[in-house]
Amino acid sequence: MRVLLTTWGSRGDVEPVAGLASRLLELGAEVRVAAPPDEEFVELLARAGVPLVPLGPSVRSVVTGAKPPSAATAFRLAPELVAARYETLLPAAEGCDVLLASGLMPTGARSVAEKLGIHYVFACFHTAGLPSSKHRPLSRPGHQSSPEETDNKVLWEEDAQRVNALYREAENRHRAAIGLPPVDNVRDHAFTERPWLASDPDLFPWQDQTDLDLAVTGSWILPDERPLPADLEAFLRAGAEPVYVGFGSMALRTSPDAARIAVEAVRAQGRRVVLGRGWADLAPIDDRDDCFGVGEVNHQALFGRVAAVVHHGGAGTTTAATLSGAPQVVVPQIVDQPYWAARVAELGIGVAHDGPTPTYDSLSAALTTVLAPEVRERARTVAGLLRTDGTTVAAKMLHDMVSGEGRSTHA
């Protein structure tokens, strides 16, 4: 079986795909991954044993530029990504049996599969962007449950037109260039009627979250056997469990003092700090020996050795923290992160911070809650409920699809 996996987005979009690629390789499949050319993603896929096929611009260049991404950025980026998918995926998918796409609106991927006559799958890590009569689109304020199902349906129709405004002209122009007819609704064309949901059902109860027919695999986790750096290991051994603070791929433009606020709030709890640099470039605020700054490290090894994890609420980080049994403070920034924050609070394994900008008082209050023994006990209980076989389930589904035993969307 030959598989092309593709995504474009932050680490939370790339690492699950790397996890599936690694598992497919173990089962004897031939795998390629087309993803953003960021250096950390090259290293991530190398760890999974898969070379990266560069797709589009680097994500970091878009997210951490001099100015925050705007509507103008979106209208410039959308056709660029469509063109990149046709240019990259057509040759990369030649000879493959299936093309699986995820990440930021993968317009163009299904068209490539259609042109080559191979299977196509759209996979997502949450349902927040999928059409639903139960909630509003993320593109609209007030993303909450609404009793007015008709209103929600209208909003989702408007969301489809918003996506069309960004992608349709470029998509249909490239489809015409390879001899394919135009599509009217590029969002629904990319999503298909049966998306795959790669999320743990206990952490993310998906029932009734979308009007589409989901195929649920469980989370895609890339095993990480790397030891922690020697100096970090020494820091962990030198005292009581610290609190980890890191915001991954978030630039945190609204929180320029995030490092100072976090360090001071953690110190006020009598705890040491491990500060994850991330794309916000967090760094220790002084030379005291109770704060240790780290770059990219093995979260699977680290999170099980900290008192709590303060993070942005990405799907991957939330899953890793939950699996570790560490209490969490989720400071959501964008897209699906408010949902993950609310879910962590609902499960009793942490606190959902109110809004994206922490203050000393707000973070101190959240830490006081999550450092209580009962939250730690609950976090460990929930950790024992989660499954870790999502990549195995997905690999079998792909095998069954190719062999004709499973349902699929044929382009």
N, C-alpha and C positions, 0 to 999 in steps of 0.2 A: 504494500500500500504506500502510495506517495501522497504526501500532504503538504500544502502550503498554508501556513498560518500568517495572518497579517493583522497589524494594529497600528494605531497612531494615537499617542497620548502620553501621560506621565508614567512613572514607574508602576503605579497601580494598574495601568493598562498593559504594560509590557511583562511584568514578572509572572502573572498567571499564565500568559501565553508561553513563556519560557518553561513554566512548570509542566504544561501539557506537552510541549515539544520534547522535554526530557523523558517523560513517560512513554511517549510514542517511540522514541529511539530505543528505549529498553525493551519494547515489545516487537522490535524488528522493523518498524516503519522507516521510510525515508522522509525526512522532514526538512523544510526550509522555513525561515521566519523573515518576513519583510516588516521592518519596524523603523522608527526614527533613528537617525545616525548619532544620537547622543553617545558620548564616550562611555557613560555608565551602563547604557543598554548594550553596547558592544561587549563590555566585560560581563554583564549579566548573562547574555546568551552564550558567551564562551564558556561560562561556568555550567550552563545547561548542555554543552556539547554541540551547539548549533551556531554556525556562522550567521551573522546578521546581513540581510540584504537591505541596503539603505533605502528608506522610503521617505520622501519629502524632506522638509527642513527639520533641524533639531527642535525638540520641544522646548528646551531651555532657552533657546534664542527668542522664542515667541513669548514665553511666560515671564522671563526676567529681563526684558528689554528696558530701555530708559523710561518708557511709559507703559502703564498697564494695558493689556489687550482691550480693544474697544470694538464697536460695531464696524468701524472701518477695517480693523484688523481681521475680523471674521469674514467680511466680504472680499478681502484680498486673499486670505488663507484658503477659503473653501475651494475656489477653482484651481488653486495651486495644488491642493491635495488630490482633487479629482484627476488632474493631469498626471500627477506623480503615480497614482494607482494604475492608470492605463499604461504608462511608460514602464513601470517596474513590474507589475503583476502579470502582464501578458507574457513576457519571456520567462518569468520565474515560475509560473504555473504550468508551463508547457510540459506535458507528460505526467501531470499530477492527476490523481483520482478525485480530490476534493480540495476546495478552497474554503477555509474558515476565517471569517473576518470579525474583528471587534474594535473597540476604541471609538474615537470621535467619528461619528456619522460616516461609515465606510462606503460612501457613494462611489461607484465604479467597480467595486470588487465583484458584485453579483454579475455585472455586465461582462466582466472578464471571464467568469465561470461560464456564462451563457455562450460567449463566443467560442470557448474551447470545448463546450459540451461536457463539463464536469460538474460534480455536486457542489452545492454552495450551502454554507451554514453561517448564520449570524449569531454570535454569542455575546452576552452581556453579563455584568457582574452585579447588577441591581436592576430593578424594574422602573426606576423613577422616570426614565425617558421613554417608556413604552406606552402607547395609547391606552387610556383607561377611562371608564365612566365613573370611577371611584374618586379620582383626584385630578387636580389641575396640572397642566404641563409645567415643567421647570422654568420654561421661558416666561411664565406669567407669575406675578406676585401672588403671595398667599397660597403656596403649595401645600394645601391642607385638604382633608376629606371634605366633600361638599355633598349635601343632599340633593342638589339640583343636577341630576344626571344629564339632563338635556343641555344645561349650561356647560358642563364639563365636556361633553361631546363636541359642542360648538368650539370650545377653546382648543380642543385637540385638532379639529379641522383647521383652525387658524394656525396652529403649530405646524401642521403639514405645509401650509402655504409659506410660512416663515422659512422652513427648510428648503422648499422649492426656490424661494427667492435667492437663497445662498448657493444652491448646488445645481438646480435643474438645467440652466442654460449650458453650463459646462458639461454636465453629464450627457445630455442629449447630443451636444456637438461631438463629443468623443464617441458616443454610440454610433452616430451616423458615419463617422470616419471608419468604423470597422464593420459597417453593413448591418447595424441593428436598428430597429424602429425606436421611436422615442418612448419614454415613460412619462406618465402624468404625475404620479405621486412618488417622488424619489425616496422619501422617508420610509414609506411602507414597502417599497420595492427592496430597499436595503435590509429592513428588519425581517422580512418574510412573515408568513402567518404563524410560524412555529420557531421562535427564537430559542436558543439554549440559554439557560440561566446557570452560571457557574458561581453559586453561592450556597453556603450551608443552610439547610432548611430550618434549623433551630435558631441560628443567628439571624436569618432573614426569612421570616414566614411569608411566602410568596403568594399564597392562595388569595384570589380575588384582587390582586394588585394590578392586573392588566386584563384587557379583553382578548389578548392573544393567547394561543395555546402553547404554553411553555413546556420545554423539555428540561428538567432539572437534573444537573449532574453532581452538584456539590462543588465546593471551592477547589480551585486549581492552585495547588501549593507546590512551589519549587523547593525540594529538600535542600537544606543548607548545612553542610557538615564542617564549614570553616571554623577554626578556633577563633576566639576573640583575640585581638592584639594583646601582646604581652603587657603593655603598660596599662591597658584597660583592665585586664585580668588582675593586675596588681592593685589597681584602684578599688575594684570590687571587693577584693579580699581584705583591704585595709580598714574596713569599717562596716557599719550597718548598711542594709540595703538602701541604695539611693533611689531617687525619683528620676525617671527618664523624661526629657522634654525634647520633642522634635516635631517638625511640621512638614517633613518630606519635601514634596515638589511645590509647596506653596511659597510664594515670594513674600507674603505678609507685609505688603506695602502699607496697610492701615495700622500696623503694629511695629513701628520702627524701634521701640524699646522693649520688644518681646523678650529678649534675652535677660535684660536687667530685671524686668517684672517677674519672669519665671524664677530666676535664681533667688531673688529676694523672698518670693513667696514660699519657695521650697525651704530655704534656710530658716524661715520663721516657724516651720514645722519641725525644726530640729533634724532635718534630713540633708544628706548630700545630694549632688546633682550630676547626672550624665546629660550633657547638652549635645543633641544631634545637630550638626551644622546645617544640612539640607540646603535647599535653594534659597532660603532666607539668610544664609550665611551667619547663623547664630554662633556666638563665640563667648567664652568666659569673660565676665565683666571685670575681673581683677585676678590677682595671682594667688588667691587663697587655695589651699589644697583640698577643699571640699567640693570643688567643681571640676569636672573633666569633660573636655570637648572631644567629640568623635566625628569622623566622616561616615562613609558607608561601611556598616558592620553587619554581622549576622544577628538580625533581630530575633530569630528563633532561639538563639543561645542567650541573648542579652535580656529579653523581656522576662524570662523566667527567673531572673536574679535581681529584679528591681521591686521596689515597694509599690510603684504605680507608674503608669505610662500616660503622659500628657501629649496629645497628638491632634491632628487636624480632622480625623475621621474618614480618611480614605478607606475604600473597601478592603484593600490588602492589609493596611496597618491595623484596622479594626479586627480583622480576622486573626492576624498574628498575635495581637495583644490578648484577644479572647482565648485563643488556644493556649497561651502561656499561663493563664490563670491570674494575670496581673490586673488589679483595678485600674480603671481608666478615667481620665478627664478629657473629654472630646471638645475641642474648640473648632467648630465647623466653619469652613471658609466659603465653599462653593458647591454647586451641583447637588450631588447625592449626600454630601457630608452632614447636613442637618438631619437627614433620616437616620444615618448611622449613630449620630449623637443621641437622638431620641430613643433609638433601639437599645443602646447601651444602658441608658437610664431606666428604660422599661424592664430590662432584664435584671436590674439591681446590681450590675457589675461596675457601675461608675456613674459619672455625672455628665450631663449635657450642658456645656457652658452656654450662657445666653448671649448669642451673637459671636462674631468673628474676632472681636478685639478684647483680649483679656486685660484686666487691670490687676493691681496688687490685691485689692480687696476681693474681686470676683474669683481670682485664682486661689487665693488663700482659703476662701469659703469652700470651694470645690475640693481642694486638697484635704481640708479637715474632714469632709464627708468620706472621701474614698480611702483615706488611710485608717479608717475605723476597722477593727478586726472582722466585723460581720460582713463588710463588703468584700474583703479578701476571701473569706470563706465562701461567699456566694460566687465570686469570680472563679474559684477553683472548681466549684460544683458545675458551673456552666461549661467550663473548659472540658470537663469529662464527657459532655454530651455531643461535642462537635465531631464530625467525621473528617477523615483526611484522605479518603479514597476518590475524590472528585476527578482527578486526572485519569484514574483507571476506568471509571464509569464513562467518561467522555471518550477515551480511546476505544472502548468496546463499542460505543455508539457509532463512532466513525467507521470502525471495521464492519459493523453490521450494515451501515449505509452503503458502503462500497460493495459489499457482497450481496446486496439486494435484500437483506433481512430486516432493515429498519426504515422508518419514514425519513424522508429528506425533502428538501426543496431543490428541484432540478432547475438550473438556469436555462 
